[in-house]
């Protein structure tokens, strides 16, 4: 009995001190920062294109401290559609926007019922913030006795808006606790900041700029909206947000959507002429400098180790940046790839992608798997152990397995789909890329409707391993590969998803969807 009594006493002491002993700190979910540049080309960053003429030391440092993806893509070669895919994990052409982009006056594209990365992370205890260029539509307050007309490019198109009324169906309704930004691109009126659904200053003037690179469309402008200061303003606010939230108990998600280096190209005076590569190169250098400041802020705040930073562009470099002049000067914004912004060619949608997360990603690593901006949704879900249902992230695959550089062979996504400004499709599987267009589908030669397109084949098939410049169309000699990819694309469209799961419906469209007809009639 004495032995039993001693054993019981020992067990009681073990239980008592075990309960009182300090518990190991729970591992906090990582902070997540997604920085989306606007119209920045694959060849603009030195670490992706050693021949780049634009100095980018801070982006290069970010890449050296993290992982560089050499085969990363946007879902579209223009702004709005890509941003839709980023936040929803769903291909943009499944939405009601089948081609083109929204304007600064367009109504909300994403319904409140759809899960976004922000609402997903918020449900897992994150503080969420959006700062920058929205370009996904929101619902402006309208003057009484006025019937709203969606869209609009000209100054008179904004007479219906009552800027004193709150904005509805914007970032706050889609999961962002804090939202500060402007409606469309920096060259699209109205030029006002909206903070948590309210215009910060009522427009009191109309502005326009018609410079070669600094141009913006005429439109109402608020007194606190100074075009030259917009990009620095977004960076400064983001740095302040990081500093404020660094030591808070909740992890944070910051989506910094830059309006640059998209037009108007407005480098501050201290950067003007520094790159010797047109104002575009100067603007790039300013952006690079701010990226360095964000990286340094994370380190000083002591949160660098467990913060995932992703840097990406929303599509390729625009001809409005002086693309052809830059090429003449020896700088190739698309590197060795064909085309640029708006095109279905690689230069339209292959972009730089850097992921830095010291706690999980080995510094200085490179991955060559084909990935998509749509994959951010499933990546965030994987990080926070969120179970995606069939009606969420229909085209998103988690990048988390790829973050482990020791895993050399990973079965990732079966195929990836791309879209041009005109709504032309391409599908990539392995080294093969099928384009359902005669030409660029965008703004480079041959453009849609150009007489040069008349005698070209209906399809283009390229092997990107041997022909990354997409010069040798193999469609006529590889009919089986054409048919394989065409049928797979058709399946992805008809199933409403490209990930495993229950088929979903694509959103309705107000007119015939030419690309579906084209595919099914072949």
RONU-667133 format. One record per residue (C-alpha): x, y, z. Coordinates in pm, whole numbers. Each point is the difference from the previous one (the first is absolute). Example, Ala and Ser with C-alpha at 12.3 -4.5 7.8 and 13.67 -1.06 7.14 Angstrom:
<pts>
     east    north       up
     1230     -450      780
      137      344      -66
</pts>
This chain:
<pts>
     east    north       up
        0        0        0
      288      236       80
      136      -46     -353
     -344       71     -146
      -33      310      218
      343      127     -112
      -88      -64     -363
     -326      193       34
      180      289      170
      257        6     -279
     -269        1     -268
     -181      287      176
      322      203        9
       67      -71     -368
     -351      108      -94
       20      312      222
      334      123     -134
      -96     -100     -353
     -308      219       23
      195      292      148
      303      -24     -228
       15      255     -283
     -140     -135     -324
      206       28     -320
     -115      305     -194
     -249      -85     -269
      135       53     -348
     -166      311     -137
     -140       -7     -351
      224      204     -228
      -70      356      -97
      -66       14     -375
       84      290     -229
      -89      -18     -367
      149      281     -210
     -146       22     -349
      181      229     -243
     -183      138     -304
      135      -53     -355
      346     -113      113
      169     -232     -250
      180     -328       56
      320      153     -136
       -3      310      220
      156     -162      309
      368      -94       -8
      -46     -328      186
     -239     -117     -272
      184      155     -293
      372       55       48
        1      220     -311
     -244      249      155
      122      359      -27
     -200      112      306
      167      -31      342
     -224     -195      242
      224      -78      299
     -279      -28      257
     -219     -233     -204
      311     -203      -73
       69      -16      375
     -359     -110       65
       52     -279     -254
      333      -99      156
     -166      -24      342
     -289     -208     -133
     -113     -209     -294
      -17      111     -363
     -258     -160     -231
      110       13     -365
     -325     -126     -155
     -265      208      181
     -303      138     -182
     -298      225       36
     -333     -135     -120
      -45      297     -231
      227      244     -178
     -187      304      138
      -86      148      342
     -356      -72      117
      -21     -369      -94
      330      -83      168
     -107      170      324
     -322     -198       -4
      194     -328      -20
      241      107      274
     -274       62      256
     -238     -284      -98
      224     -282     -124
     -231      -23     -301
       84       68     -364
     -114      349      -96
     -192     -114     -309
     -236     -196      225
     -128      337      127
     -235      224     -198
      305      184     -140
      102     -206     -303
      241      255     -152
      146      345       62
       15      181      336
     -228      203      224
       12      380       28
       15      219      309
     -378       19        0
      -88     -367      -57
     -222     -188      242
      139     -272      226
      120     -311     -185
       35     -232      301
     -327      -77      182
       -2       10      380
      -94     -368        4
      332     -111     -149
      284      -93      234
      316      202      -51
      349      -40      140
      -82      283      241
     -324     -152      131
      170     -341       24
      286      135      211
     -233      218      206
     -198     -311       93
      325     -144      137
       71      295      227
      201      229     -229
      -13      377      -12
      -40       81     -370
       88      313     -194
      -12      122     -358
      203      301     -109
       30      113     -360
     -165      -44     -337
     -325     -198       20
     -121      -20     -363
     -264     -262       76
     -294      237        4
     -203      129      292
     -339      168       19
       22      377       23
     -267      203      172
     -226      157     -263
     -177      334       -7
     -376      -13       49
     -215      -22     -314
      299     -137     -190
        8     -334     -175
      344     -157       25
      185      -92     -317
      277     -254       59
      352       82     -115
      124      323     -149
      322      157     -122
      -79      370      -48
      -29      278      258
     -375       44      -59
      -58     -369       79
       53       73      370
     -271      267       41
     -233     -266      142
      225      -79      297
      -76      152      340
      345       -8      158
     -146       87      340
     -180     -335       14
      169     -322      116
      137     -249     -250
     -158     -347       14
      121     -348      -93
      367       90       17
      297     -157      180
     -160       22      345
     -293     -216     -111
      244     -261     -135
      191      -64      322
      233      295       47
      -12      156      347
      178      306     -134
      -11      131     -356
      162      308     -151
       45       60     -371
     -142      119     -328
     -249     -159     -236
      187      -74     -322
      338       54     -156
      184      323       73
      -96      128     -347
     -372      -69       59
     -230      255      164
     -135       71      253
      318       96      179
     -102      -36      364
      109     -211      294
     -260     -219      167
       67     -109      358
     -226     -266      150
     -279       87     -240
       20      378       22
      161      253     -231
      272      179      199
      -46      335     -180
     -278      109     -236
      135       77     -350
       34      374      -55
      163       14     -343
       50     -183     -328
      351     -101     -103
      162     -150     -309
      355      -68     -116
       97      -63     -361
      372      -67       37
      159     -283     -197
       47     -219      308
     -172      202      274
     -347       11     -155
     -330      -58      177
     -358       40     -115
     -201      308       87
     -209      -36      312
     -111      129      340
      287       23      249
        7       40      378
      230      256      163
      190     -277      183
       51     -206     -317
      330      102     -160
       97     -242     -274
      374       31       60
      -45      -90      367
     -237     -297      -32
      254     -284      -19
      220      143      281
     -317       53      206
     -101     -366      -33
      348     -117       94
       20      232      302
     -341     -110      125
       97     -364      -43
      320       50      198
     -200      172      274
     -250     -289       -1
      280     -255       42
      157      196      286
     -336       39      176
      -97     -366      -30
      341     -159       49
      -38      -80      369
     -374      -53       13
     -130     -340      101
     -183      -63     -326
      193      -71     -320
      -71      235     -287
      -56      -24     -375
       95      307     -202
      -88       21     -368
      204      286     -147
     -126       57     -354
      235      246     -165
     -126      225     -282
      351        5     -146
      204      -18     -219
     -327       30     -198
      -75      338     -158
       17      278      102
      370      -61       44
       95      257      262
      337      -50      169
       69      264      268
      265      257      -81
      268     -179      203
      -35     -302     -230
      -38      175     -333
      273      -94     -247
      170     -247      235
      -64     -313     -207
       78      155     -340
     -283     -230     -116
     -286      247      -57
     -229      107      288
     -110     -365       21
      344     -108      120
        7      284      254
     -344     -102      128
      122     -359       32
      297      115      208
     -231      190      235
     -221     -307       44
      306     -214       64
      118      242      269
     -333      -20      181
        6     -381      -17
      331       22      182
     -158      221      265
     -282     -250       56
      250     -284       31
      203      200      250
     -313       95      196
      -80     -368       51
      350      -65      133
        3      298      236
     -347      -96      129
      127     -351       75
     -263     -176     -211
      206      -83     -307
       48     -368       87
     -370      -87        4
     -130      232     -270
      -78     -125     -350
       71      272     -254
     -106      -56     -360
       90      240     -279
     -160      -37     -342
     -121      206     -296
     -357        0     -135
      112      -44     -364
      287       86     -231
      147      341      -80
     -223      238     -196
       85      159     -334
     -101      329      167
      324      -22      201
      198       52     -320
       47     -373      -52
      145       27     -352
      232      286      100
      125     -200      296
       79     -291     -232
      191      236     -230
      197      114      305
       95     -360       79
     -254      -70      275
     -251     -279      -63
     -297       28      241
     -124     -347     -102
      354     -147        1
       16     -267     -272
     -376      -57      -10
     -233      119     -275
     -258      275       46
      -99      231      285
     -301      112      200
     -340      -99     -152
      151     -284     -208
      -60     -372       26
      371      -52      -61
      232      -61      297
       96      366       30
     -361       77       85
      -40     -233      297
      336     -148      108
      116      219      288
      255       12      284
     -108     -180      317
      197       13      326
     -103     -171      325
      195       69      319
      -82     -174      329
      319      -69      199
     -175     -242      238
     -105     -226     -288
      180       95     -322
      372      -57      -50
      177      316     -112
      131       25     -356
     -211     -283     -140
     -166      -26     -342
     -299     -199     -126
      -89      -60     -362
     -352     -144       35
     -277      183     -184
     -205      194      255
     -288      249      -19
     -104      308      194
     -323     -191       67
      205     -234      222
       25      258      277
     -350      -87      122
       77     -369       64
      343       94      137
     -154      224      265
     -258     -267       80
      273     -261       40
      204      223      231
     -290       55      241
     -154     -348      -36
     -318      126     -167
     -208     -264     -178
      -99      125     -347
     -349     -103     -109
      -99      -72     -360
     -131      351      -66
      329      165      105
      338       36     -170
     -105     -210     -298
      333       48     -181
      243       36      290
      279     -236      107
      204       46      317
      360      110      -45
       92     -114      351
      149     -334     -117
      220      194     -244
      131      219      279
      189     -307      126
      303        6     -227
      105     -348      113
     -301     -144     -183
      142      -12     -349
     -278     -186     -178
     -354      117       68
     -313      -73     -203
     -145      349       -3
     -268      128     -240
     -112     -196     -305
      -22      302     -230
      -30      380       14
     -233      231     -193
       68      354     -117
     -214      276     -152
       76      306     -214
     -162      343       14
     -226     -100     -291
     -110     -320      174
      220     -243     -193
       99     -320      179
      324     -190       37
       68     -318      198
      336     -128      119
       76     -359       94
      360      -94       60
      213      158     -270
     -292       39     -242
     -212      310      -44
     -307       19     -224
     -129      345      -97
     -354       35     -135
       73      307     -207
      163       80     -330
      224      270      147
       76      176      326
     -360       34      119
      115      334      135
      205      305      -96
      312     -134     -169
       25     -108     -365
     -205     -164     -136
     -291      155      189
     -356     -137      -25
     -157      116     -325
      333       93     -158
        9     -100     -371
      318     -192       80
     -214     -248      196
     -214     -108     -294
      220     -280     -131
      132     -114      337
     -109     -335      153
     -287        3      250
      221     -156      269
      353       54      123
      193     -280      171
      341       59      153
      248     -212      191
      130      249      255
      296     -217      100
      156       30     -345
     -178      317     -113
      -61      241      292
      -34      288     -248
     -306     -165     -162
      136       31     -353
      -61     -346     -145
     -369      -96      -19
      -18     -382       12
     -378      -21      -33
       10     -154     -347
      254     -269       93
     -137      -89      345
     -376      -42      -54
      -34     -252      284
      150      243      250
     -230      276     -126
     -303     -223       52
      116     -117      343
       39      354      128
     -317      126     -168
     -207     -272      165
      159       62      340
      -75      374      -25
     -358      -80     -102
      -34     -225      306
      133      270      231
     -251      247     -139
     -298     -233       10
       79     -133      349
       25      350      147
      326     -103      168
      347     -138      -74
       57     -147      347
     -154     -329      118
     -353       37      132
     -366       36      -85
      -59      192     -327
     -101      365       44
     -180      252     -220
      179      283     -176
     -158      344       41
     -249      120     -260
       98      241     -275
     -217      248     -188
       99     -114     -347
      139     -302     -183
      326     -116      154
      202      -31     -318
      275     -217      142
     -234     -273      125
     -171       -5     -338
      337      -14     -173
      117     -295      206
     -318     -204      -25
      -43       54     -373
      345     -121      -96
</pts>
